[in-house]
């Protein structure tokens, strides 16, 4: 009988969880606990300290998921970012990342990122299921604390399942009542979404408000409402999404920071705009290394440039901005987000513009650049956003537009535009856009506001534009002139309709006793 290697026994889960908790306990900026080392389920959830530490371990799995190349899922293979020319020469591992970008033969069931993302999400789900099973029996004097911890666990389970169902479609649905060793068939996506909605509704009813939550980085009522609205939007349940977003905006003090640049300077973390933020620090084993992937190649201060440069000549240059994102979509003269989001040039350690290879002379995504308070390009303590208020306003605008309320949809959109230094859209255009025009404009506004933050693939899939936009905009720059006779060997795009779903990992098909190779998504 087969037994999935993606799931572990209850005893094994507790041992794994204990290791995760020790890891989480060293994070100064995060959920700061000193858990005991537990050896069994009953001991883990014997009291409030143990239950709290167990829930902290669920967040740790999200930290792991987003700290390195798995974070590229949602970013590459879109119209905002592409893999670089030289990344293909870094070996088989990075050729797998390139496969996510160009949808070639490397984008299959044995792709490291495809299978690793799946595995890490299910590990987070396993930890959440264990907490949901164990917390009710914990000795916790304050019932609202017990309910809050259950709400956090269900929020995190919903988060992981939301990733999985969007990427892979029908998936095995494991809850706290599922035996850890049991094989589970693929559950219809509609049923997975129903579980996600149920978990988030529970979270909304039981989580604490952001202002009352004891530690930065824990799920809050505001985060759960924002995520539930995004789920409803993805499901096409626009009236439910509208009700949810209006409740969040009107009753939970959702607000924007006045200065967009403060979102990414590393000095304003867990700010008023942030609804849910993945916590990192410069403590050992608690850093993220995304600058090394985005390769900003920043040099010393360049006279006349409108940004501060901290890191001379570094970055692996695995991923870079598409020409559409860096060269086309911004009003570069007036949009304050441009120089916060994009490095228009790259420099060597002497401050000279780099022109010695194809990609190093082209713009990159700047949001992950380290600051002087970080360790190095592979070890940044900067937090990463999962949900923030600007996303909520843009989703609310999208919902209103889809309900035929195009004129009212401009108000939340204009909040985001005005913060960026832009006029109201109807003023800039001299008229109110049509519903179809606003659909396109909102996609462009989302890339301006949220580019590189991990939502683009999901936005394009949700709006039915993934294939067309990738074919049109994920490509080498048309104006590129070869340097020293060397052409840009960025592979051609191979995206097609089948790529609206990722392949089910081969290891899952081989080891989940309820599945076989015929359960693969079409085309893989």
DODREN-272193 format. One record per residue (C-alpha): residue number from 1; chain; y, x, z. Coordinates in pm, 1 decimal. Each point is the difference from the previous one (the first is absolute). Layout:
BEGIN
<atom NUM,'A',<Y,X,Z>> ...
This chain:
BEGIN
<atom 1,'A',<0.0,0.0,0.0>> <atom 2,'A',<339.6,133.2,-96.5>> <atom 3,'A',<273.4,43.6,259.1>> <atom 4,'A',<360.7,64.1,-96.2>> <atom 5,'A',<132.8,342.9,81.4>> <atom 6,'A',<346.9,-152.8,22.1>> <atom 7,'A',<-85.7,-176.1,322.6>> <atom 8,'A',<-129.2,141.5,322.1>> <atom 9,'A',<-191.4,-135.9,295.6>> <atom 10,'A',<182.6,-149.7,294.1>> <atom 11,'A',<-70.4,305.2,210.8>> <atom 12,'A',<108.2,226.3,-283.7>> <atom 13,'A',<316.5,-200.1,-44.1>> <atom 14,'A',<92.3,48.2,364.3>> <atom 15,'A',<-57.1,374.6,-23.9>> <atom 16,'A',<210.8,12.7,-315.0>> <atom 17,'A',<264.9,-214.7,164.3>> <atom 18,'A',<18.3,230.1,300.5>> <atom 19,'A',<72.7,294.2,-229.2>> <atom 20,'A',<269.2,-198.6,-176.5>> <atom 21,'A',<157.5,-93.8,330.9>> <atom 22,'A',<17.6,359.8,114.3>> <atom 23,'A',<169.3,80.0,-330.6>> <atom 24,'A',<249.1,-281.7,46.3>> <atom 25,'A',<75.3,92.7,357.9>> <atom 26,'A',<172.4,323.3,-100.1>> <atom 27,'A',<265.9,-171.3,-210.4>> <atom 28,'A',<328.9,17.4,188.2>> <atom 29,'A',<189.1,-225.7,-235.2>> <atom 30,'A',<-275.5,-255.5,-25.7>> <atom 31,'A',<-214.8,-205.4,230.6>> <atom 32,'A',<-14.7,240.4,291.4>> <atom 33,'A',<-316.1,-52.1,203.9>> <atom 34,'A',<-244.6,223.8,176.3>> <atom 35,'A',<-328.9,-184.9,-39.5>> <atom 36,'A',<-317.9,83.3,180.3>> <atom 37,'A',<-300.6,113.8,-201.7>> <atom 38,'A',<-220.3,-305.7,-13.3>> <atom 39,'A',<-366.1,-15.6,-85.3>> <atom 40,'A',<-61.4,-369.1,-52.4>> <atom 41,'A',<161.7,-323.5,-115.0>> <atom 42,'A',<20.9,-141.9,352.8>> <atom 43,'A',<169.1,310.4,135.2>> <atom 44,'A',<249.1,19.2,-287.3>> <atom 45,'A',<121.9,-352.0,68.9>> <atom 46,'A',<-34.8,0.2,378.0>> <atom 47,'A',<374.9,-20.4,70.4>> <atom 48,'A',<347.0,-11.2,-155.1>> <atom 49,'A',<23.6,376.6,-49.6>> <atom 50,'A',<-329.0,12.1,-186.4>> <atom 51,'A',<76.4,-303.6,-213.9>> <atom 52,'A',<346.2,133.2,-83.1>> <atom 53,'A',<-140.9,337.6,-96.2>> <atom 54,'A',<-265.5,-167.2,-216.3>> <atom 55,'A',<268.6,-188.2,-193.1>> <atom 56,'A',<193.1,325.3,-38.8>> <atom 57,'A',<-304.1,136.7,-180.6>> <atom 58,'A',<37.9,-266.3,-269.5>> <atom 59,'A',<352.2,121.4,-76.4>> <atom 60,'A',<-131.4,354.9,-16.9>> <atom 61,'A',<-222.2,-101.7,-291.4>> <atom 62,'A',<309.1,-120.1,-189.2>> <atom 63,'A',<172.0,331.5,75.4>> <atom 64,'A',<-298.3,177.8,-154.4>> <atom 65,'A',<1.0,-227.2,-303.4>> <atom 66,'A',<365.5,64.5,-83.9>> <atom 67,'A',<51.0,365.0,94.0>> <atom 68,'A',<-124.1,166.2,-321.1>> <atom 69,'A',<-130.2,-76.0,-348.3>> <atom 70,'A',<-140.0,-348.0,82.9>> <atom 71,'A',<366.6,-98.2,37.8>> <atom 72,'A',<36.1,44.2,-377.0>> <atom 73,'A',<-195.1,-321.7,-54.7>> <atom 74,'A',<270.6,-255.0,-70.5>> <atom 75,'A',<234.6,266.7,-138.1>> <atom 76,'A',<-172.5,178.6,-289.4>> <atom 77,'A',<-133.7,-186.7,-299.6>> <atom 78,'A',<320.3,-203.8,-10.9>> <atom 79,'A',<340.4,7.5,-167.7>> <atom 80,'A',<157.2,189.8,292.3>> <atom 81,'A',<-214.2,313.9,35.4>> <atom 82,'A',<-246.6,205.2,-202.4>> <atom 83,'A',<-214.2,306.1,54.2>> <atom 84,'A',<144.9,325.9,-124.4>> <atom 85,'A',<-113.6,223.9,-279.0>> <atom 86,'A',<-115.9,278.3,227.1>> <atom 87,'A',<-184.0,-223.3,250.0>> <atom 88,'A',<-290.3,-12.7,-244.1>> <atom 89,'A',<-45.3,372.5,43.3>> <atom 90,'A',<-44.8,-25.0,377.2>> <atom 91,'A',<-370.8,-80.1,-32.1>> <atom 92,'A',<-231.1,-297.9,5.6>> <atom 93,'A',<149.7,-158.7,311.2>> <atom 94,'A',<345.2,-33.0,-155.4>> <atom 95,'A',<-150.4,-107.4,-330.1>> <atom 96,'A',<-125.8,-298.6,198.9>> <atom 97,'A',<358.8,-71.0,104.9>> <atom 98,'A',<109.0,28.9,-362.2>> <atom 99,'A',<-271.6,-254.7,-81.9>> <atom 100,'A',<178.8,-250.7,224.1>> <atom 101,'A',<311.9,58.9,-206.8>> <atom 102,'A',<-134.7,-15.0,-356.9>> <atom 103,'A',<-309.6,-217.6,58.5>> <atom 104,'A',<-237.0,234.8,-183.2>> <atom 105,'A',<-369.9,70.6,66.3>> <atom 106,'A',<89.6,155.1,335.2>> <atom 107,'A',<118.6,-343.3,112.6>> <atom 108,'A',<-345.6,-122.6,88.0>> <atom 109,'A',<-228.3,-89.7,287.2>> <atom 110,'A',<-42.5,364.3,104.1>> <atom 111,'A',<370.9,82.2,5.7>> <atom 112,'A',<80.6,167.8,331.9>> <atom 113,'A',<313.7,-204.3,62.5>> <atom 114,'A',<-159.3,-330.8,-101.6>> <atom 115,'A',<-290.5,49.7,239.8>> <atom 116,'A',<200.0,171.1,275.6>> <atom 117,'A',<262.3,-274.2,17.3>> <atom 118,'A',<-277.3,-260.5,25.0>> <atom 119,'A',<-176.2,191.9,276.0>> <atom 120,'A',<312.3,60.7,208.3>> <atom 121,'A',<102.3,-366.3,-20.8>> <atom 122,'A',<-342.1,-111.9,117.2>> <atom 123,'A',<6.4,251.7,284.9>> <atom 124,'A',<328.9,-157.2,109.4>> <atom 125,'A',<-160.8,-343.8,-28.4>> <atom 126,'A',<-300.2,114.6,204.9>> <atom 127,'A',<231.7,122.3,275.8>> <atom 128,'A',<195.1,-327.5,-12.8>> <atom 129,'A',<-321.5,-205.1,17.8>> <atom 130,'A',<-113.3,197.7,301.4>> <atom 131,'A',<331.1,-66.1,175.0>> <atom 132,'A',<-6.2,-371.3,-84.6>> <atom 133,'A',<-350.5,-19.6,142.9>> <atom 134,'A',<73.6,203.0,313.7>> <atom 135,'A',<350.5,-97.3,111.3>> <atom 136,'A',<-85.0,-352.9,123.5>> <atom 137,'A',<-228.3,152.1,264.4>> <atom 138,'A',<246.7,265.6,115.2>> <atom 139,'A',<149.9,-21.6,349.0>> <atom 140,'A',<366.8,-58.0,-87.2>> <atom 141,'A',<215.1,-177.8,259.0>> <atom 142,'A',<269.1,-122.5,-239.6>> <atom 143,'A',<-150.0,-241.3,-256.4>> <atom 144,'A',<291.3,57.3,-237.3>> <atom 145,'A',<-93.4,369.8,-19.3>> <atom 146,'A',<-357.9,-89.5,-87.3>> <atom 147,'A',<121.8,-241.1,-267.4>> <atom 148,'A',<240.4,259.7,-136.4>> <atom 149,'A',<-274.8,260.5,-32.0>> <atom 150,'A',<-219.7,-251.0,-182.2>> <atom 151,'A',<296.0,-81.0,-225.2>> <atom 152,'A',<50.4,367.2,-81.6>> <atom 153,'A',<-369.2,37.5,-83.0>> <atom 154,'A',<4.3,-301.1,-231.6>> <atom 155,'A',<324.1,114.3,-163.6>> <atom 156,'A',<-158.0,335.1,-79.5>> <atom 157,'A',<-320.5,-158.5,-127.4>> <atom 158,'A',<207.7,-221.8,-228.3>> <atom 159,'A',<194.1,304.1,-123.3>> <atom 160,'A',<-314.7,189.3,-98.5>> <atom 161,'A',<-160.8,-304.1,-161.6>> <atom 162,'A',<321.2,-70.6,-193.3>> <atom 163,'A',<-18.6,346.2,-152.7>> <atom 164,'A',<-367.1,-41.3,-87.3>> <atom 165,'A',<11.5,-347.5,-153.1>> <atom 166,'A',<293.6,87.6,-225.2>> <atom 167,'A',<-161.2,320.6,-120.1>> <atom 168,'A',<-366.8,-97.6,-26.2>> <atom 169,'A',<-8.5,-381.3,-20.7>> <atom 170,'A',<-307.3,-159.3,157.8>> <atom 171,'A',<-105.0,225.8,288.9>> <atom 172,'A',<-239.2,-5.1,296.5>> <atom 173,'A',<172.3,-192.1,279.9>> <atom 174,'A',<-99.6,141.1,337.1>> <atom 175,'A',<132.1,-157.5,316.3>> <atom 176,'A',<-69.8,55.2,366.7>> <atom 177,'A',<-305.9,-226.0,-28.3>> <atom 178,'A',<-161.3,205.6,-278.4>> <atom 179,'A',<-271.2,242.8,117.4>> <atom 180,'A',<119.6,352.6,-65.3>> <atom 181,'A',<-317.3,94.4,-186.3>> <atom 182,'A',<-26.6,-314.8,-209.4>> <atom 183,'A',<38.3,-1.8,-373.5>> <atom 184,'A',<272.2,-239.5,-112.4>> <atom 185,'A',<44.8,-153.9,-343.4>> <atom 186,'A',<330.7,-0.5,-180.8>> <atom 187,'A',<204.5,-288.8,136.6>> <atom 188,'A',<221.4,-193.3,-245.4>> <atom 189,'A',<357.5,124.9,12.4>> <atom 190,'A',<122.5,-347.8,95.8>> <atom 191,'A',<-209.9,12.7,317.2>> <atom 192,'A',<125.9,349.4,81.2>> <atom 193,'A',<357.1,-123.4,-36.4>> <atom 194,'A',<-81.5,-294.4,227.7>> <atom 195,'A',<-115.9,245.6,267.7>> <atom 196,'A',<315.5,209.1,-47.7>> <atom 197,'A',<220.2,-308.7,41.2>> <atom 198,'A',<-192.4,-106.9,310.0>> <atom 199,'A',<32.9,344.7,157.6>> <atom 200,'A',<372.5,15.0,-69.6>> <atom 201,'A',<62.5,-349.7,130.8>> <atom 202,'A',<-172.5,101.7,321.5>> <atom 203,'A',<209.6,317.0,8.6>> <atom 204,'A',<324.9,-194.6,-42.8>> <atom 205,'A',<-94.8,-230.4,286.3>> <atom 206,'A',<-93.2,282.3,237.5>> <atom 207,'A',<191.5,318.3,-84.2>> <atom 208,'A',<318.9,88.9,178.9>> <atom 209,'A',<338.4,21.0,-167.8>> <atom 210,'A',<114.9,340.4,-115.4>> <atom 211,'A',<255.1,17.2,280.5>> <atom 212,'A',<-268.4,-55.3,266.1>> <atom 213,'A',<-286.7,209.5,-136.4>> <atom 214,'A',<-65.4,294.9,233.5>> <atom 215,'A',<-50.4,271.0,-260.9>> <atom 216,'A',<148.8,73.5,-342.5>> <atom 217,'A',<-261.6,-32.1,-270.1>> <atom 218,'A',<-185.9,-298.1,141.3>> <atom 219,'A',<-25.5,-320.7,-200.0>> <atom 220,'A',<257.8,-265.8,86.7>> <atom 221,'A',<68.6,-362.8,-80.2>> <atom 222,'A',<248.5,113.9,-264.6>> <atom 223,'A',<-257.3,225.2,-167.6>> <atom 224,'A',<-264.5,-273.6,-2.0>> <atom 225,'A',<239.6,-253.9,-151.7>> <atom 226,'A',<105.8,246.2,-269.7>> <atom 227,'A',<-359.1,85.1,-86.9>> <atom 228,'A',<-106.5,-364.9,-4.0>> <atom 229,'A',<288.4,-76.3,-235.5>> <atom 230,'A',<-114.6,279.9,-229.3>> <atom 231,'A',<-354.6,-138.0,8.1>> <atom 232,'A',<119.5,-351.0,-89.1>> <atom 233,'A',<211.8,143.5,-280.9>> <atom 234,'A',<-299.1,193.1,-134.7>> <atom 235,'A',<-212.9,-315.7,12.5>> <atom 236,'A',<266.6,-193.6,-190.7>> <atom 237,'A',<53.0,-237.4,293.9>> <atom 238,'A',<375.4,2.0,-43.8>> <atom 239,'A',<89.8,-290.4,228.5>> <atom 240,'A',<-193.6,154.5,288.6>> <atom 241,'A',<164.3,334.6,-72.2>> <atom 242,'A',<345.0,-161.4,-9.3>> <atom 243,'A',<-52.1,-169.0,336.4>> <atom 244,'A',<-129.2,322.4,151.1>> <atom 245,'A',<283.3,219.2,-132.0>> <atom 246,'A',<267.4,-248.5,105.2>> <atom 247,'A',<-146.0,-9.8,350.1>> <atom 248,'A',<0.5,379.9,12.3>> <atom 249,'A',<352.1,39.6,-136.8>> <atom 250,'A',<156.9,-278.6,204.3>> <atom 251,'A',<-178.1,47.0,332.6>> <atom 252,'A',<-90.0,368.9,28.4>> <atom 253,'A',<324.1,186.5,-69.4>> <atom 254,'A',<-122.4,177.1,-314.3>> <atom 255,'A',<272.4,239.9,-108.3>> <atom 256,'A',<75.1,294.0,-229.4>> <atom 257,'A',<127.8,338.6,106.3>> <atom 258,'A',<352.1,48.0,-129.4>> <atom 259,'A',<-82.7,338.6,-155.2>> <atom 260,'A',<-305.6,23.2,-227.6>> <atom 261,'A',<-19.8,377.4,40.2>> <atom 262,'A',<-71.7,-34.8,372.2>> <atom 263,'A',<-332.4,-161.7,-80.5>> <atom 264,'A',<-144.8,332.3,-115.0>> <atom 265,'A',<186.9,269.7,189.4>> <atom 266,'A',<-251.8,22.6,283.2>> <atom 267,'A',<273.0,-71.7,256.1>> <atom 268,'A',<-7.7,-381.3,5.6>> <atom 269,'A',<-363.8,-89.0,44.4>> <atom 270,'A',<-115.4,-337.8,134.2>> <atom 271,'A',<343.2,-131.0,-91.3>> <atom 272,'A',<135.9,-353.7,-19.4>> <atom 273,'A',<-117.6,-44.0,-360.8>> <atom 274,'A',<-351.8,124.9,67.0>> <atom 275,'A',<-255.1,-274.5,64.3>> <atom 276,'A',<-314.5,214.8,11.8>> <atom 277,'A',<0.7,375.9,-19.9>> <atom 278,'A',<-289.6,249.0,-4.4>> <atom 279,'A',<67.6,255.3,271.0>> <atom 280,'A',<-22.2,378.4,-41.8>> <atom 281,'A',<135.4,296.2,192.6>> <atom 282,'A',<-6.4,378.4,-19.9>> <atom 283,'A',<-269.4,12.1,267.4>> <atom 284,'A',<-321.2,168.1,-122.1>> <atom 285,'A',<-218.9,-231.0,-211.4>> <atom 286,'A',<264.5,-272.2,-7.7>> <atom 287,'A',<198.6,101.9,-309.3>> <atom 288,'A',<3.1,-129.6,-355.3>> <atom 289,'A',<12.4,219.9,-309.6>> <atom 290,'A',<149.9,-214.6,-273.8>> <atom 291,'A',<272.6,244.3,-106.5>> <atom 292,'A',<-271.0,236.6,-113.8>> <atom 293,'A',<-129.0,-272.3,-233.9>> <atom 294,'A',<341.3,-102.5,-133.3>> <atom 295,'A',<114.6,361.3,-33.4>> <atom 296,'A',<375.8,-16.5,21.9>> <atom 297,'A',<48.1,373.8,-59.2>> <atom 298,'A',<329.5,-13.2,185.0>> <atom 299,'A',<208.2,316.5,32.5>> <atom 300,'A',<281.5,112.4,230.5>> <atom 301,'A',<322.4,-200.3,2.7>> <atom 302,'A',<129.9,-44.5,-354.5>> <atom 303,'A',<382.3,-19.0,-30.2>> <atom 304,'A',<118.3,-337.2,-120.4>> <atom 305,'A',<-326.0,-185.9,54.7>> <atom 306,'A',<23.1,-320.9,200.2>> <atom 307,'A',<-301.8,67.4,217.4>> <atom 308,'A',<-122.1,253.3,253.5>> <atom 309,'A',<-284.0,229.1,-102.7>> <atom 310,'A',<-233.7,134.1,262.7>> <atom 311,'A',<-313.9,146.6,-155.1>> <atom 312,'A',<21.4,281.6,-254.4>> <atom 313,'A',<-241.3,-7.5,-291.2>> <atom 314,'A',<-287.7,-187.4,160.5>> <atom 315,'A',<-224.5,-291.0,-88.9>> <atom 316,'A',<-330.4,-34.1,-177.0>> <atom 317,'A',<144.1,-215.3,-278.3>> <atom 318,'A',<-293.9,-236.7,-28.0>> <atom 319,'A',<211.5,-311.6,-53.0>> <atom 320,'A',<344.6,-52.3,-145.5>> <atom 321,'A',<232.1,-282.7,-98.5>> <atom 322,'A',<-45.2,-165.4,-336.3>> <atom 323,'A',<290.5,19.0,-240.2>> <atom 324,'A',<46.1,-373.2,51.7>> <atom 325,'A',<45.8,36.1,375.8>> <atom 326,'A',<214.4,312.5,-0.2>> <atom 327,'A',<195.5,-28.2,-325.2>> <atom 328,'A',<25.8,-367.0,-94.7>> <atom 329,'A',<-18.8,-261.4,272.9>> <atom 330,'A',<292.4,121.1,217.0>> <atom 331,'A',<371.4,-33.8,-55.8>> <atom 332,'A',<24.2,369.1,85.5>> <atom 333,'A',<377.1,4.5,38.0>> <atom 334,'A',<21.8,-287.6,247.8>> <atom 335,'A',<-336.3,-66.5,163.7>> <atom 336,'A',<-5.2,178.4,336.7>> <atom 337,'A',<-379.2,1.1,-3.0>> <atom 338,'A',<-29.8,232.1,-297.4>> <atom 339,'A',<58.3,338.0,166.4>> <atom 340,'A',<-190.5,-115.3,308.6>> <atom 341,'A',<-305.2,-92.2,-207.1>> <atom 342,'A',<-0.7,256.1,-283.5>> <atom 343,'A',<48.7,375.6,-31.6>> <atom 344,'A',<173.6,15.8,-341.4>> <atom 345,'A',<-64.6,377.2,-16.7>> <atom 346,'A',<-220.5,253.9,167.4>> <atom 347,'A',<92.9,348.1,105.4>> <atom 348,'A',<-169.9,328.1,76.5>> <atom 349,'A',<53.6,195.8,319.5>> <atom 350,'A',<316.4,156.3,-143.3>> <atom 351,'A',<164.1,-331.3,-81.7>> <atom 352,'A',<-61.1,25.3,-375.3>> <atom 353,'A',<-118.4,-304.4,-194.7>> <atom 354,'A',<-370.5,34.8,-68.5>> <atom 355,'A',<-96.4,4.0,-366.6>> <atom 356,'A',<-308.7,219.1,-6.1>> <atom 357,'A',<-256.2,-278.0,-40.5>> <atom 358,'A',<-9.6,-353.4,-129.7>> <atom 359,'A',<7.4,-213.1,312.4>> <atom 360,'A',<198.2,213.9,247.7>> <atom 361,'A',<312.8,-58.6,-204.2>> <atom 362,'A',<-28.0,-378.1,22.9>> <atom 363,'A',<105.1,-245.4,274.6>> <atom 364,'A',<-219.5,-78.2,297.9>> <atom 365,'A',<-11.3,-260.5,276.9>> <atom 366,'A',<207.5,118.0,294.2>> <atom 367,'A',<-82.3,-243.4,280.5>> <atom 368,'A',<-272.6,219.1,149.3>> <atom 369,'A',<196.9,324.0,7.6>> <atom 370,'A',<-26.3,170.0,334.6>> <atom 371,'A',<305.8,78.4,207.3>> <atom 372,'A',<85.9,304.7,205.4>> <atom 373,'A',<-171.5,-158.6,300.8>> <atom 374,'A',<-340.0,-10.1,-174.0>> <atom 375,'A',<-257.3,279.4,-5.6>> <atom 376,'A',<-66.0,54.7,-370.3>> <atom 377,'A',<-74.3,-194.8,-318.3>> <atom 378,'A',<-349.4,-89.6,118.9>> <atom 379,'A',<101.1,-87.9,355.5>> <atom 380,'A',<280.6,-250.9,30.2>> <atom 381,'A',<60.2,-219.3,301.7>> <atom 382,'A',<194.8,-261.6,-197.1>> <atom 383,'A',<-127.2,-353.8,40.8>> <atom 384,'A',<-103.1,-206.1,-302.3>> <atom 385,'A',<109.2,-358.8,-58.2>> <atom 386,'A',<-252.1,-275.6,-50.5>> <atom 387,'A',<238.9,-297.4,25.4>> <atom 388,'A',<378.1,-14.6,18.8>> <atom 389,'A',<266.6,-265.7,-27.0>> <atom 390,'A',<108.7,82.5,-356.2>> <atom 391,'A',<-352.1,-79.1,-119.3>> <atom 392,'A',<21.6,-337.1,176.6>> <atom 393,'A',<329.6,-88.3,-169.0>> <atom 394,'A',<-135.5,91.8,-343.1>> <atom 395,'A',<-321.4,-194.0,55.2>> <atom 396,'A',<200.4,-300.0,116.2>> <atom 397,'A',<209.2,21.9,-315.6>> <atom 398,'A',<-318.1,13.8,-208.9>> <atom 399,'A',<-142.7,-305.5,174.8>> <atom 400,'A',<315.9,-205.1,-53.4>> <atom 401,'A',<9.4,97.1,-366.2>> <atom 402,'A',<-364.4,-97.3,-49.8>> <atom 403,'A',<80.5,-338.2,155.2>> <atom 404,'A',<271.1,-49.5,-261.3>> <atom 405,'A',<284.5,72.8,243.2>> <atom 406,'A',<147.0,285.5,-201.5>> <atom 407,'A',<361.1,-33.5,113.6>> <atom 408,'A',<-87.7,-3.3,375.3>> <atom 409,'A',<-237.5,292.2,-66.4>> <atom 410,'A',<301.1,221.7,-71.5>> <atom 411,'A',<123.5,-1.8,361.6>> <atom 412,'A',<-283.9,207.0,155.0>> <atom 413,'A',<-10.1,224.7,-307.5>> <atom 414,'A',<373.8,64.5,28.2>> <atom 415,'A',<-35.1,108.9,363.6>> <atom 416,'A',<-214.0,287.6,-122.7>> <atom 417,'A',<225.7,76.0,-297.8>> <atom 418,'A',<316.0,-2.3,210.9>> <atom 419,'A',<-146.2,248.1,248.6>> <atom 420,'A',<-64.3,227.5,-298.1>> <atom 421,'A',<366.1,-23.8,-104.5>> <atom 422,'A',<-59.2,-241.1,-288.4>> <atom 423,'A',<174.1,-327.2,-82.9>> <atom 424,'A',<-172.6,-333.5,26.6>> <atom 425,'A',<-232.3,-32.3,-297.4>> <atom 426,'A',<176.8,-305.9,-141.1>> <atom 427,'A',<331.4,188.3,14.9>> <atom 428,'A',<-142.5,311.4,-164.5>> <atom 429,'A',<-158.6,-209.7,-273.7>> <atom 430,'A',<285.2,-247.7,-30.4>> <atom 431,'A',<-245.4,-289.0,29.4>> <atom 432,'A',<-298.7,-130.1,192.8>> <atom 433,'A',<-328.0,137.7,-135.2>> <atom 434,'A',<-275.8,-224.7,-123.0>> <atom 435,'A',<-321.1,-26.5,198.6>> <atom 436,'A',<-178.4,235.1,-242.7>> <atom 437,'A',<286.5,250.9,10.1>> <atom 438,'A',<2.0,-0.4,378.1>> <atom 439,'A',<-376.4,64.8,6.9>> <atom 440,'A',<55.8,318.5,-197.4>> <atom 441,'A',<308.2,96.5,196.6>> <atom 442,'A',<-182.5,-41.3,331.0>> <atom 443,'A',<-273.6,235.6,-118.6>> <atom 444,'A',<268.7,255.1,-84.5>> <atom 445,'A',<176.7,-59.7,330.3>> <atom 446,'A',<-324.0,52.9,190.5>> <atom 447,'A',<-51.1,339.8,-164.4>> <atom 448,'A',<359.8,99.8,79.8>> <atom 449,'A',<-30.1,-105.7,361.5>> <atom 450,'A',<-367.3,68.7,81.0>> <atom 451,'A',<-97.5,268.0,-253.1>> <atom 452,'A',<-260.4,242.2,130.4>> <atom 453,'A',<-69.7,-209.4,312.4>> <atom 454,'A',<-345.5,-114.6,-108.6>> <atom 455,'A',<54.7,-352.5,-133.7>> <atom 456,'A',<48.9,44.8,-374.3>> <atom 457,'A',<-359.3,-42.0,-121.1>> <atom 458,'A',<-32.5,-312.7,211.5>> <atom 459,'A',<333.1,-137.9,-128.1>> <atom 460,'A',<-103.4,50.7,-360.8>> <atom 461,'A',<-342.0,-154.8,51.9>> <atom 462,'A',<148.8,-298.7,184.7>> <atom 463,'A',<245.5,-68.2,-281.9>> <atom 464,'A',<-256.8,47.3,-277.7>> <atom 465,'A',<191.7,293.3,-148.6>> <atom 466,'A',<-217.7,297.9,99.2>> <atom 467,'A',<-153.2,78.9,-338.0>> <atom 468,'A',<314.8,-55.7,-206.1>> <atom 469,'A',<230.4,193.8,231.5>> <atom 470,'A',<-234.2,295.3,40.1>> <atom 471,'A',<-54.3,23.9,-374.5>> <atom 472,'A',<374.3,-12.6,-57.9>> <atom 473,'A',<132.0,222.9,276.5>> <atom 474,'A',<-271.8,230.0,139.4>> <atom 475,'A',<22.9,278.2,-254.3>> <atom 476,'A',<166.0,337.8,-62.0>> <atom 477,'A',<370.8,-9.8,-69.9>> <atom 478,'A',<77.0,-70.6,-361.3>> <atom 479,'A',<282.3,253.6,5.4>> <atom 480,'A',<-218.8,280.6,132.9>> <atom 481,'A',<30.8,326.2,-194.2>> <atom 482,'A',<-292.3,243.5,46.9>> <atom 483,'A',<84.2,317.6,188.6>> <atom 484,'A',<-123.4,324.3,-154.5>> <atom 485,'A',<-203.2,-203.0,-246.4>> <atom 486,'A',<-199.1,-168.1,275.8>> <atom 487,'A',<-40.1,-374.5,-43.8>> <atom 488,'A',<-35.2,-262.3,269.5>> <atom 489,'A',<-370.3,-71.6,28.5>> <atom 490,'A',<38.1,-309.1,219.0>> <atom 491,'A',<-300.4,-213.5,-99.2>> <atom 492,'A',<45.8,-316.2,-200.5>> <atom 493,'A',<-6.1,-333.2,183.0>> <atom 494,'A',<-332.2,-185.5,-13.6>> <atom 495,'A',<90.5,-300.9,211.6>> <atom 496,'A',<-141.5,-339.9,-93.5>> <atom 497,'A',<-48.6,-339.4,165.1>> <atom 498,'A',<-308.1,119.9,190.1>> <atom 499,'A',<223.1,235.6,199.0>> <atom 500,'A',<160.5,-289.7,183.8>> <atom 501,'A',<-292.8,66.5,234.1>> <atom 502,'A',<-126.1,332.9,129.3>> <atom 503,'A',<-373.6,73.8,-28.1>> <atom 504,'A',<-222.4,-66.6,300.6>> <atom 505,'A',<-103.9,344.6,130.2>> <atom 506,'A',<-346.7,104.0,-113.9>> <atom 507,'A',<-95.9,97.9,355.6>> <atom 508,'A',<62.5,-357.4,116.5>> <atom 509,'A',<-213.1,-145.3,-279.8>> <atom 510,'A',<-281.3,240.2,80.4>> <atom 511,'A',<-0.3,-30.1,378.4>> <atom 512,'A',<110.5,-354.7,80.2>> <atom 513,'A',<-334.7,-180.0,15.2>> <atom 514,'A',<154.3,-325.3,-124.8>> <atom 515,'A',<139.6,157.4,-320.3>> <atom 516,'A',<-134.7,158.8,-315.1>> <atom 517,'A',<149.3,182.6,-295.5>> <atom 518,'A',<47.1,-334.2,-177.7>> <atom 519,'A',<262.1,-96.9,259.4>> <atom 520,'A',<250.1,240.7,-156.3>> <atom 521,'A',<334.1,-127.9,-130.3>> <atom 522,'A',<2.6,-66.9,-376.7>> <atom 523,'A',<50.1,299.2,-225.8>> <atom 524,'A',<-105.4,273.2,243.5>> 
